[in-house]
């Protein structure tokens, strides 16, 4: 991926080698005809190397990634970088301003609109501008997300690791858990990866807030990627003590409520549960009936309900069976305090389907 010589980065204008440029780029208009502009930072290094894009707030209420990119833009300078960093701080500006997931009014999902089209819906027009002007010129990418409102998601990565170049990127980012799959065919990571730009989705925590513990983890992951690809040679490549890759064939089971009522989570404080452990209870408002949901096997909680009410059939927990080696490594980390404060930090996976990214 490395370049033989340092090149300007060109969009409508250009960023010369050794230059850091911060600006707003027009991608649409409001009802009043005012510009809709995304904030962009481009750090074009003094030395040749890969071009790396990073995106945040493709869903407008997902804020942890916005803080990650602010810190990345502040942390690195052209003298540090071998290659180019292309940071799109807030992709879905209308959603961000309204503090909601989708584009307002028509509820269009920007992350189901790539690579976009020049003459189509608002979402596809914005996606077209973002992809054509910035993403398509890069060699790899990181797309930062959180869960949406009323849910929370554990810090993890989503990547199509059947592609060796994407697997390398996912391993370099250094999360313990990787969900393997192509993703929605019109999502940014799926489109970019298909087009030869290996891209990783980072899922981290809750919407509508900054979570410092997760932001710090993501910044370490960014440095690890930049070190792996020699974009930031002074950095350190992260190597987690354990890694769980969950592909389509993994044994996993949704546990669902059989009755409606109030949900009280009993699992924790870490995500490892053993067969027969109580995960949660579902009780009526008079507390006369209580249904206990237990773990059917020993495994890792990878999805859990945040909303404390449920209907019959509502998913309350997603459990994945662990092999003995992974389980033993997790148990060692538990004894070392690795998962202390796990639930209090909100580092739980989402409960509803697989629609976070």
KALINDA-V866398 format. One record per residue. N is the residue number from 1. SS is DSSP state (A for helix, B for strand, O for the rest). PHI is phi in whole degrees, 0 to 359 (none if undefined). PSI is psi in degrees with one decimal (999 if undefined). Layout:
N|SS|PHI|PSI ; N|SS|PHI|PSI
This chain:
1|O|none|-16.6 ; 2|O|291|148.6 ; 3|O|264|150.2 ; 4|O|283|-24.9 ; 5|O|215|156.7 ; 6|O|287|132.7 ; 7|O|241|151.0 ; 8|O|296|149.9 ; 9|B|262|120.5 ; 10|B|249|131.7 ; 11|O|238|-107.9 ; 12|O|275|-32.1 ; 13|O|249|-156.3 ; 14|B|211|156.2 ; 15|B|242|118.6 ; 16|O|284|158.9 ; 17|O|305|136.2 ; 18|O|81|8.2 ; 19|O|247|141.9 ; 20|B|246|124.0 ; 21|B|232|131.6 ; 22|B|237|130.7 ; 23|B|200|175.4 ; 24|B|244|134.1 ; 25|B|243|127.4 ; 26|B|286|128.5 ; 27|B|237|-11.9 ; 28|B|192|-170.2 ; 29|B|223|157.4 ; 30|O|275|178.1 ; 31|O|301|-27.5 ; 32|O|273|-1.0 ; 33|O|85|7.0 ; 34|O|283|153.8 ; 35|B|289|140.6 ; 36|B|257|115.2 ; 37|B|236|134.2 ; 38|B|265|138.7 ; 39|B|284|132.8 ; 40|B|227|138.4 ; 41|B|238|129.1 ; 42|B|239|122.2 ; 43|B|248|104.0 ; 44|B|262|112.4 ; 45|O|293|163.8 ; 46|O|282|-13.9 ; 47|B|241|151.0 ; 48|B|290|153.7 ; 49|B|167|-175.2 ; 50|B|291|158.4 ; 51|B|258|126.7 ; 52|B|240|121.7 ; 53|B|262|150.3 ; 54|B|224|135.4 ; 55|B|232|148.2 ; 56|B|220|158.2 ; 57|O|56|37.8 ; 58|O|298|-33.1 ; 59|O|260|122.9 ; 60|O|293|-18.1 ; 61|O|262|7.5 ; 62|O|259|101.6 ; 63|O|257|-20.7 ; 64|A|305|-41.7 ; 65|A|294|-29.7 ; 66|A|298|-42.5 ; 67|A|291|-37.9 ; 68|A|302|-47.2 ; 69|A|291|-33.8 ; 70|A|300|-43.7 ; 71|A|290|-38.4 ; 72|A|298|-44.4 ; 73|A|299|-33.3 ; 74|A|278|-28.5 ; 75|A|280|-33.7 ; 76|O|249|146.3 ; 77|O|234|164.1 ; 78|O|303|-31.0 ; 79|O|290|-21.8 ; 80|O|278|-28.0 ; 81|O|261|133.0 ; 82|B|255|90.0 ; 83|B|127|-144.8 ; 84|B|217|137.2 ; 85|B|254|128.0 ; 86|B|242|107.2 ; 87|B|249|116.1 ; 88|B|255|96.3 ; 89|O|295|-42.1 ; 90|O|220|105.6 ; 91|O|280|-44.4 ; 92|O|265|77.7 ; 93|A|297|-45.0 ; 94|A|299|-41.4 ; 95|A|294|-38.9 ; 96|A|298|-43.9 ; 97|A|294|-33.8 ; 98|A|273|-6.8 ; 99|O|52|51.8 ; 100|O|222|161.8 ; 101|O|295|-48.8 ; 102|O|261|172.6 ; 103|B|296|132.2 ; 104|O|298|165.9 ; 105|O|76|-64.7 ; 106|O|260|1.2 ; 107|O|53|44.5 ; 108|B|276|134.3 ; 109|O|271|110.9 ; 110|A|297|-30.8 ; 111|A|274|16.5 ; 112|A|235|26.6 ; 113|O|231|5.6 ; 114|O|272|151.7 ; 115|O|281|3.5 ; 116|O|83|170.6 ; 117|O|220|148.5 ; 118|O|292|-34.2 ; 119|O|236|86.3 ; 120|O|202|-147.9 ; 121|O|292|167.8 ; 122|A|302|-44.6 ; 123|A|299|-44.9 ; 124|A|290|-31.4 ; 125|A|293|-43.3 ; 126|A|296|-45.7 ; 127|A|301|-39.3 ; 128|A|299|-45.9 ; 129|A|297|-45.7 ; 130|A|297|-45.1 ; 131|A|289|-46.7 ; 132|A|292|-46.0 ; 133|A|282|-30.3 ; 134|O|236|-60.0 ; 135|A|298|-43.9 ; 136|A|296|-17.5 ; 137|A|269|0.7 ; 138|O|257|169.3 ; 139|O|255|-22.7 ; 140|B|198|164.8 ; 141|B|206|157.5 ; 142|B|234|125.6 ; 143|B|243|114.8 ; 144|B|264|131.2 ; 145|B|224|165.9 ; 146|O|231|-177.6 ; 147|O|286|171.6 ; 148|O|268|-176.2 ; 149|O|299|148.6 ; 150|O|69|9.0 ; 151|O|225|167.4 ; 152|O|214|152.1 ; 153|B|229|137.0 ; 154|B|294|152.6 ; 155|B|295|113.8 ; 156|B|201|173.2 ; 157|B|241|152.1 ; 158|B|237|129.6 ; 159|B|200|149.7 ; 160|O|272|82.2 ; 161|O|283|0.4 ; 162|O|293|-18.7 ; 163|O|268|116.3 ; 164|A|304|-36.4 ; 165|A|291|-30.2 ; 166|A|282|-37.5 ; 167|A|301|-42.6 ; 168|A|301|-44.4 ; 169|A|296|-44.5 ; 170|A|297|-42.5 ; 171|A|293|-36.0 ; 172|A|294|-34.3 ; 173|A|293|-30.7 ; 174|O|87|20.3 ; 175|O|287|153.3 ; 176|O|291|-35.3 ; 177|B|241|132.9 ; 178|B|233|124.8 ; 179|B|270|117.4 ; 180|B|265|132.0 ; 181|O|169|164.7 ; 182|O|288|-27.4 ; 183|O|81|172.0 ; 184|O|301|137.4 ; 185|O|297|-20.5 ; 186|O|252|13.6 ; 187|O|282|158.5 ; 188|A|301|-47.3 ; 189|A|293|-36.4 ; 190|A|293|-45.8 ; 191|A|295|-47.9 ; 192|A|297|-43.8 ; 193|A|296|-40.8 ; 194|A|298|-31.3 ; 195|O|269|16.3 ; 196|O|85|15.6 ; 197|O|244|88.8 ; 198|B|306|128.3 ; 199|B|224|141.4 ; 200|B|240|137.4 ; 201|B|264|130.0 ; 202|B|253|121.4 ; 203|B|254|132.6 ; 204|B|204|97.6 ; 205|B|80|-143.8 ; 206|O|249|159.6 ; 207|O|282|166.2 ; 208|O|66|22.5 ; 209|O|197|164.3 ; 210|O|260|136.9 ; 211|O|238|98.3 ; 212|A|305|-38.8 ; 213|A|298|-39.3 ; 214|A|284|-37.3 ; 215|A|298|-41.5 ; 216|A|297|-41.0 ; 217|A|299|-43.2 ; 218|A|294|-38.3 ; 219|A|296|-37.6 ; 220|A|294|-37.4 ; 221|A|295|-40.4 ; 222|A|300|-48.5 ; 223|A|299|-38.6 ; 224|A|298|-43.3 ; 225|A|296|-46.1 ; 226|A|296|-33.1 ; 227|A|289|-42.3 ; 228|A|301|-39.7 ; 229|O|265|9.1 ; 230|O|60|25.9 ; 231|O|285|-35.0 ; 232|O|232|83.9 ; 233|O|299|-21.6 ; 234|O|282|-8.7 ; 235|O|280|175.6 ; 236|O|241|132.6 ; 237|O|279|125.0 ; 238|O|282|140.0 ; 239|O|227|100.5 ; 240|O|295|153.2 ; 241|O|293|-28.7 ; 242|O|216|154.4 ; 243|O|218|133.7 ; 244|B|240|114.8 ; 245|B|260|121.8 ; 246|B|251|106.2 ; 247|O|264|179.4 ; 248|O|300|-24.8 ; 249|O|268|-1.9 ; 250|O|297|145.0 ; 251|O|283|112.9 ; 252|B|215|153.2 ; 253|B|216|132.7 ; 254|B|279|128.1 ; 255|B|262|130.1 ; 256|B|236|152.8 ; 257|O|288|136.6 ; 258|O|266|-14.0 ; 259|O|226|158.4 ; 260|O|276|153.4 ; 261|B|157|-159.8 ; 262|B|265|130.9 ; 263|B|258|129.6 ; 264|B|236|115.0 ; 265|B|286|134.3 ; 266|O|245|-11.9 ; 267|O|288|164.1 ; 268|O|114|178.3 ; 269|O|278|-0.4 ; 270|O|244|166.1 ; 271|O|275|1.6 ; 272|B|272|123.1 ; 273|B|236|150.0 ; 274|O|253|155.6 ; 275|O|309|128.2 ; 276|O|93|-12.6 ; 277|O|295|143.6 ; 278|B|283|123.3 ; 279|B|269|-43.9 ; 280|B|199|168.6 ; 281|B|238|152.4 ; 282|B|235|118.8 ; 283|B|233|157.7 ; 284|O|279|174.3 ; 285|O|290|-20.8 ; 286|O|266|-1.2 ; 287|O|56|32.9 ; 288|O|268|-26.4 ; 289|O|236|133.9 ; 290|B|222|125.5 ; 291|B|251|130.2 ; 292|B|259|131.5 ; 293|B|252|120.2 ; 294|B|250|158.5 ; 295|O|288|124.0 ; 296|O|283|-16.6 ; 297|O|203|167.4 ; 298|O|284|128.5 ; 299|B|191|-170.9 ; 300|B|253|129.5 ; 301|B|286|117.0 ; 302|B|247|-5.6 ; 303|B|205|139.1 ; 304|B|208|146.6 ; 305|O|288|132.1 ; 306|O|265|-40.3 ; 307|O|296|126.5 ; 308|O|278|15.9 ; 309|B|233|150.7 ; 310|B|216|153.8 ; 311|O|255|161.3 ; 312|O|303|130.6 ; 313|O|92|-7.5 ; 314|O|290|133.1 ; 315|B|289|130.1 ; 316|B|247|-18.4 ; 317|B|199|141.8 ; 318|B|243|120.2 ; 319|B|239|134.8 ; 320|B|241|129.4 ; 321|B|291|140.2 ; 322|O|253|143.3 ; 323|O|287|162.6 ; 324|A|297|-37.3 ; 325|A|295|-45.3 ; 326|A|294|-41.3 ; 327|A|299|-42.8 ; 328|A|296|-37.3 ; 329|A|292|-40.5 ; 330|A|297|-41.7 ; 331|A|298|-37.9 ; 332|A|296|-42.0 ; 333|A|293|-33.5 ; 334|A|298|-44.2 ; 335|A|294|-25.1 ; 336|O|272|-0.3 ; 337|O|88|10.8 ; 338|O|300|-33.5 ; 339|O|257|12.5 ; 340|O|302|133.6 ; 341|O|75|14.2 ; 342|O|306|-52.4 ; 343|O|286|-35.3 ; 344|O|294|-27.3 ; 345|O|279|-5.0 ; 346|O|73|23.8 ; 347|O|271|54.1 ; 348|O|249|152.3 ; 349|O|280|159.9 ; 350|O|287|162.3 ; 351|O|257|-33.7 ; 352|O|267|108.4 ; 353|O|52|-158.4 ; 354|O|232|54.9 ; 355|O|249|20.7 ; 356|O|293|-45.9 ; 357|O|282|999
